[in-house]
Amino acid sequence: MTSRTSPNGSPTGAAPARWGIEDAVLADGTPVDVLVEAGRVAAVGPGACRVPGLPDGSVLDAAGGLLLPAFVDTHVHLDKAGIRPGLDTGRRYPGSANPGDLAWAIAATHEAKRAYTVESVAARAVEVVEQHVQHGTTRIRSHVDVDTIGGLTPLLGVQAAARACADVADVVTIAFPQEGIARDPGAADLMVAAMEHGADVVGGMPHWEDGEDARRAHVAFCFDLAQRFDADVDMHVDETDDGDVRTLATVVEETERRGWQGRVTVGHVCALAAADHAYADEVVAGCARAGITVASNPVTNLVLQGRGDRGLVRRGTTRIRELMAAGVPVAFGQDCVDDAFYPFGRGSMLEVALVSAHAAHLTTPAELGTALAAVTDVPAAAWRLGAEYGVVAGARADLQLYAAPTWPQVLRLQDAPRSVWRAGVLVATNEVRRTLRPEYT
C-alpha cells in the first residue's frame, strides 16, 4: 500500500483536532473558509477559521481553488478489477465475434474467476481503492460476483480489501448474482450466505434470465432478500442493446409494491435507449415516482454495446438527459477497471464525469453541474447519507481541493486534486508541474 500521512505529516489518524481551509471556492462560485473539528465540518463561511486555539500551521491556503466534497463511486466491480493482464486476449470463445466483445468478456471472466483466491481478489481491490482515493473518492460501492463459479471468494476478498483500506475509504459490497438465479442453480443459497457474511446491499441481474417468468421471479427473489435483511437493492438492469428487454418496469412495480421507494438503484439500463418512446416515457415516470436512482456507466457501455452495428453505431448509454429532465436521480459509475469488459479505468470519477458528459451531450453550465452531481450528491443520496455528506456544517469532512477555481475548468483540465481528506484526515495529495520550453526559463 501507499504511505499515508495527515495534514501535519504524522501518521494517518493523527491529524489536528481542529484545522481549517481558507480562500477556497465552492462549486456554485461562493468563496468560503472551512473549519474542521473532530473529523467534521464545523463551520463554512467567511472567517470560519478565525477562531482562537487553532494550532500554528493548521490553516491551509486554498489560493482560490475549488473545494468539493469527496466523490462517491456507487457502481464498480472491485473483484474483477485488474484481471485483464492475465487474460489471453487472443483466445476465441464460443459465441464471441472478437476479443473484447461481451461474450468474450463473460467467458474470459469465468476462466479467471475459477482461479480467484481471497488474497488475490483483495490485492487487486486494494490497488483500485487506493487509485480512487488518490483521485478524490472516499466512498465506494462495489458489486461482487456471487455464483457457483467463484462462490463467496469475490465477496470475502473485497471485504478484506475494505478492512485494509478502512482508514482512507468506505467500501460497501453488493451481492451480485452475475450468472443469474434460475440460470445458476445454487446461486440463490449463495446470495443468502453472502448477506449473512455481511454483504451490505442486494444486487441482481434479471434480464440475464431466460423468459419473462424467470425474470420476474429473479426480481421478486432479490426484494424478498432485501426485506429479510433490511437492505437496499442495487441491480444491473437491461444491460443490452435489445429494446424489447424491459425488466426495468418490473423493478419499478416491485419497488412500489414492497414500499422500497428511495432504496433502489438500477445500473446501466442500456435497453431503454433502444425502446419505443411510449414505454420509455412511462417507465421513466415510474422511476421518478418510485425514487429509483439510475447508475449509468457510459465509460464501459460505450465500448461494450453496439459492437455489432455498422454505420450508425449505438452509443450504449441509457436516456440520461430524459431521466434527469424527469427528476430521476442519475449517478455515473466507474464500473470496470482493467478487466475483461473494459481495458481502461483508473478510479478517477473526474474522468468518468468527463466521458459521461460527452456521451450524454452535457455541455451547458447547468448540464455540467448535473455531471458533478452525478459523482457527488446523487450517489450520496442513493447511499442515504443525508447530512453526513457535503461541504456543510455537520457533515463528515470528506473533502477534496483542486488548484483550478471552477468545476468546468477542473472537468476540462483533468488534473488530480491537490488534497483529499477523509473524516478530516489527509489521505492523498497530488502535485502537478508543467514546464514549457524550460531552456528559456
Helices and strands as residue ranges (DSSP letters): E 18-25, E 31-37, E 40-45, E 59-61, E 67-69, E 71-76, G 84-86, H 102-113, H 118-134, E 137-145, H 153-164, E 170-176, H 187-196, E 201-204, G 206-208, H 212-229, E 233-237, H 247-258, E 264-268, H 271-274, H 277-290, E 293-296, H 298-304, H 320-325, E 330-332, H 349-359, H 365-373, H 377-382, G 386-388, E 399-401, H 407-413, E 419-422, E 425-429, G 438-440
